[in-house]
């Protein structure tokens, strides 16, 4: 069976905020409609979805799991529910379209009305062994890895903090970002913010916010008939080292997590790292960005902070990174957060970014998850 080439035809995003006066279903439906409008499509044409789903693996309604056939009032030919967000959702939808399981797939997710006034988002402390019963939480998982790195390589703290300040300042310029108008931040601001868990300060860590996002995957031929530039999916891959947020994390086991995923992704895309114009990387904390650049092979282990400081990650730098403000400053909507990387990459490649716009980018690298989560994923998108 000949596989069809696939592309992203539409994207949609709702308001992003610390909290919203809505519920998760409402904003997810809104994001879907915005993506459909962007693609010049209607819901009747959609025959595949990737979203949190009560089946076919079971019918337990965990938070965020919804019977979307009932919500939308229609059936679908294909449902992706294993990891239905970000790069895995993108790749699953691309495979489904490529092999004819559906013609138009929409990947969507988000949250609203769930954070309330808690200082710790519930989803950062799942009810897993060694986690909730003992008070462990997501930032501490990543800190367990970063502590070893800091001890061995003693990175320059101000240089590393310049990464966080650059990304946060990108969000300050983006009218859609939760942190719009905040700052400007300096590296000194990062290291003088409250320490949450060694070695991370408050401004090293991502946001916990509400909002939703969606993107539409279809054949390249169908995408050419849509109003927007088709954004091609050139390649992607995942690594699943261990079930996330269960077992304690060891640096030597996950320090190079993503190396194989990067290799497969670039082989599929028939590109080299030098061909990438834009990096939309999973920035759950400052150090995870450094680790990913080291894993990409752009610098040696322990050299990432110096490398990025010398080359620059801003809009005028050699490695523009997280141009919308990333999870640090734009938004992080829990299980729907990985979609935001796809949305920003598509907008940049179209030349439609709301904040910092890179000059005529051709290829974008997207990543999700990371060392502390013990799984990783990557994809490359391209504009014709």
C-alpha positions in Angstrom: 0.0 0.0 0.0 1.4 3.3 -1.0 1.6 5.9 1.8 0.3 9.4 1.3 2.4 12.4 2.2 1.0 14.3 5.1 0.9 17.9 6.3 -0.6 20.1 9.0 -3.4 22.1 7.4 -4.8 24.1 10.4 -4.0 25.1 13.9 -6.1 26.7 16.7 -5.5 28.0 20.1 -7.7 29.5 22.8 -6.8 32.2 25.3 -4.0 31.0 27.7 -4.2 32.2 31.3 -3.4 31.2 34.9 -7.1 30.3 35.2 -10.1 30.4 32.9 -13.8 30.8 33.6 -14.7 27.7 31.6 -14.2 24.0 31.7 -12.0 21.6 29.8 -14.6 20.4 27.3 -15.6 24.0 26.4 -12.1 25.2 25.6 -11.1 22.0 23.7 -14.2 22.4 21.5 -13.3 26.0 20.9 -9.7 25.1 19.9 -11.0 22.4 17.5 -13.3 25.0 15.9 -10.5 27.5 15.6 -8.3 24.9 13.9 -11.1 23.9 11.5 -11.7 27.6 10.6 -7.9 28.0 10.0 -8.0 25.0 7.7 -11.2 26.1 5.9 -12.8 22.8 6.9 -15.9 21.7 8.9 -16.3 19.0 11.4 -18.1 16.7 9.0 -14.8 16.3 7.1 -13.0 15.1 10.2 -12.9 11.3 10.5 -10.0 10.9 13.0 -9.2 12.4 16.4 -6.4 12.1 18.9 -7.5 13.2 22.4 -8.0 11.8 25.8 -10.6 9.1 25.4 -12.5 6.5 27.6 -11.8 3.6 25.3 -11.1 1.2 23.7 -8.8 0.4 26.6 -11.3 1.0 29.3 -14.2 3.2 30.5 -12.8 4.8 33.6 -13.3 8.6 33.4 -10.1 10.0 34.7 -9.9 13.8 34.8 -9.6 15.2 31.2 -11.0 12.0 29.7 -14.1 12.6 27.6 -16.4 10.7 25.3 -15.7 12.9 22.3 -18.1 11.1 19.9 -20.9 12.2 22.2 -19.6 15.8 22.5 -19.2 16.2 18.7 -22.3 14.1 17.9 -20.6 11.9 15.3 -18.4 8.8 14.9 -14.9 8.6 13.7 -12.9 6.1 11.6 -9.8 6.5 13.7 -9.1 7.4 17.3 -5.6 7.9 18.8 -5.6 7.7 22.6 -2.3 6.2 23.7 -0.4 9.6 23.9 -2.7 11.9 22.0 -0.8 15.1 22.2 2.3 16.9 20.8 4.8 14.9 18.8 3.3 11.4 19.6 -0.2 12.7 18.6 1.2 14.3 15.5 3.1 11.1 14.4 0.1 8.8 15.2 -2.2 11.1 13.2 0.3 11.3 10.3 0.5 7.5 10.2 -3.2 7.1 10.3 -3.7 9.5 7.4 -0.7 8.1 5.5 -2.1 4.5 5.6 -5.7 5.5 4.9 -7.2 4.9 8.4 -8.7 8.4 8.1 -8.5 11.3 5.8 -8.5 14.3 8.2 -7.3 13.9 11.8 -7.5 16.5 14.5 -5.2 16.4 17.6 -6.3 18.5 20.5 -6.1 19.0 24.3 -6.0 21.4 27.1 -7.5 22.2 30.5 -9.6 24.7 32.3 -11.2 25.0 35.7 -8.7 22.6 37.2 -5.9 24.6 38.7 -7.9 26.7 41.1 -5.7 28.3 43.7 -3.4 25.3 44.5 0.4 26.0 44.6 1.0 22.6 43.1 -0.9 21.3 40.0 -2.4 17.9 40.7 -1.0 16.4 37.5 2.6 17.0 38.7 2.0 14.6 41.5 0.3 11.4 40.1 -0.8 8.8 42.5 2.1 6.5 41.6 4.4 4.5 43.8 7.2 6.7 45.2 5.4 9.8 44.0 2.3 11.2 45.7 2.6 9.1 48.9 6.1 10.5 49.5 5.6 14.1 48.2 7.6 13.8 45.1 6.5 16.0 42.1 7.6 16.6 38.5 10.1 19.4 39.1 11.9 17.1 41.7 12.1 14.3 39.1 14.0 16.5 36.8 16.1 18.0 39.7 17.3 14.5 40.6 18.9 14.3 37.2 20.1 17.9 37.0 21.8 17.7 40.5 24.3 15.1 39.2 25.0 17.2 36.1 25.6 20.3 38.2 27.9 18.4 40.5 30.0 16.9 37.8 30.3 19.8 35.3 29.6 22.9 37.5 28.0 24.9 34.7 28.2 28.7 34.8 24.9 29.6 36.6 24.6 33.1 35.0 25.1 31.7 31.5 22.5 29.0 32.1 20.1 31.6 33.5 20.5 33.7 30.4 18.6 30.9 28.6 15.6 31.2 30.9 15.7 35.0 30.7 15.8 34.9 26.9 12.8 32.6 26.6 10.8 34.5 29.3 11.5 37.7 27.5 10.2 36.2 24.3 6.9 35.5 26.1 6.9 39.1 27.4 6.7 40.3 23.8 3.9 37.8 22.8 0.4 39.2 23.3 -1.0 35.7 23.6 1.5 34.6 26.3 0.4 34.3 29.9 3.6 36.3 30.8 2.9 39.0 28.2 4.2 42.4 29.5 6.1 40.9 32.4 9.8 41.5 32.9 12.2 42.2 31.3 14.1 39.4 33.0 17.8 39.3 33.5 19.9 36.2 34.4 20.3 37.7 37.9 16.5 37.7 38.2 16.5 33.9 37.5 19.0 33.0 40.2 17.6 35.4 42.8 14.0 34.0 42.4 12.9 31.6 45.2 14.6 28.2 45.1 12.0 25.5 44.6 14.1 22.3 44.4 17.9 22.3 44.0 19.2 23.3 41.5 16.0 25.0 40.2 14.7 28.4 41.1 11.2 29.5 40.5 12.0 31.2 37.2 13.8 28.1 36.0 10.5 26.2 36.0 7.6 26.1 33.6 4.2 27.6 34.2 1.0 25.7 35.2 -1.8 27.4 33.2 -5.1 26.8 31.4 -6.1 26.9 27.8 -6.4 24.5 24.8 -4.9 24.0 21.4 -5.5 21.9 18.3 -4.0 21.1 14.9 -5.3 19.3 11.8 -3.3 16.6 9.9 -4.3 15.5 6.4 -2.8 14.5 3.1 -0.5 17.0 1.4 -2.8 17.0 -1.5 -5.8 18.0 0.6 -3.8 20.5 2.5 -2.9 22.3 -0.7 -6.5 23.2 -1.1 -6.7 24.8 2.3 -6.3 28.6 2.9 -3.0 28.3 4.7 0.5 27.1 3.7 0.7 23.3 4.2 3.3 22.5 6.8 4.9 19.1 5.9 5.8 16.5 8.5 9.2 15.3 7.4 9.9 12.8 10.2 9.7 12.0 13.9 10.5 9.4 16.5 10.0 8.6 20.2 12.0 6.9 23.0 10.3 5.3 25.9 12.9 4.4 28.5 10.6 3.8 31.4 7.1 4.5 32.6 7.0 8.2 33.4 7.0 9.5 37.0 7.1 6.1 38.7 10.7 4.9 39.2 13.4 7.2 40.5 15.5 8.8 37.8 19.3 8.3 37.4 21.4 10.7 35.4 23.6 8.1 33.8 20.5 6.3 32.5 18.8 9.3 30.9 21.5 11.9 30.2 21.4 11.0 26.4 17.7 10.3 26.2 16.5 11.4 22.8 19.8 10.6 20.9 18.2 7.8 19.1 15.0 9.7 18.5 17.0 12.6 17.0 18.9 10.2 14.7 15.8 8.5 13.4 14.0 11.9 12.9 16.8 13.4 10.9 17.2 10.3 8.8 13.5 10.3 7.9 13.6 14.0 7.2 16.8 13.6 5.1 18.3 16.6 6.9 21.2 17.5 9.2 21.0 19.5 12.4 22.6 22.4 10.5 19.4 22.6 8.3 17.2 23.4 11.3 16.2 27.1 11.5 14.0 27.0 14.6 14.0 25.0 17.8 10.7 24.5 19.7 12.0 22.4 22.6 10.4 21.0 25.7 11.4 23.5 28.4 9.9 22.2 31.6 13.0 23.7 33.1 16.1 25.6 32.0 18.5 22.7 32.3 16.4 20.4 30.1 17.0 22.8 27.2 20.8 22.5 27.7 20.6 18.7 27.9 18.8 18.5 24.6 21.3 20.7 22.8 24.1 18.5 24.1 22.2 15.3 23.1 21.8 16.8 19.6 25.6 16.7 19.4 26.0 20.4 18.9 28.3 20.6 21.9 29.9 18.2 24.4 28.4 17.0 27.6 28.7 19.7 30.2 29.3 22.4 27.6 25.7 23.3 26.8 25.4 26.5 28.8 28.6 28.0 27.3 27.6 26.9 23.8 24.2 28.5 23.9 25.4 31.6 25.6 28.0 32.1 22.9 25.7 31.3 20.0 22.4 32.8 21.2 18.9 31.4 21.3 17.0 34.6 20.7 15.4 35.6 17.4 18.7 37.0 16.2 20.8 34.1 17.6 22.2 31.1 15.8 19.7 28.8 17.5 16.3 30.5 17.9 14.6 28.6 20.6 11.0 28.6 22.0 10.1 31.8 20.2 6.6 32.1 21.7 8.0 32.1 25.3 7.8 28.3 25.6 6.4 26.5 28.6 8.4 28.9 30.8 6.5 32.0 29.7 3.9 31.3 27.0 1.8 28.6 28.7 1.8 25.0 29.9 -1.7 23.5 29.8 -0.9 20.2 31.5 -1.5 17.1 29.3 -2.3 19.4 26.3 0.9 21.4 26.7 2.9 19.5 24.1 0.6 20.7 21.4 1.8 24.2 21.9 5.2 23.3 20.4 3.5 22.2 17.2 1.3 25.4 17.1 4.3 27.7 17.4 6.4 25.8 14.8 3.6 26.0 12.3 3.0 29.7 12.8 6.7 30.4 12.5 7.0 28.4 9.3 4.0 30.3 7.9 5.4 33.6 9.0 2.4 34.2 11.3 4.1 34.2 14.8 2.4 36.5 17.3 5.7 37.3 19.2 9.2 37.0 17.9 9.1 36.0 14.2 12.2 34.3 12.7 13.1 35.5 9.2 11.8 33.0 6.6 12.5 29.7 8.5 12.3 26.5 6.4 12.7 23.7 9.0 11.6 23.5 12.6 12.5 20.9 15.3 9.9 20.1 17.9 10.5 18.0 21.0 8.5 16.7 24.0 9.1 15.3 27.4 12.7 14.7 28.6 15.1 13.2 31.1 13.1 13.4 34.3 10.0 12.0 32.5 12.1 9.1 31.2 10.7 9.4 27.7 11.3 11.7 24.7 10.0 12.6 21.3 11.0 14.7 18.3 9.7 15.8 14.9 10.8 18.0 12.1 8.3 20.2 10.2 9.0 22.0 6.9 7.3 24.6 4.8 7.1 24.1 1.0 
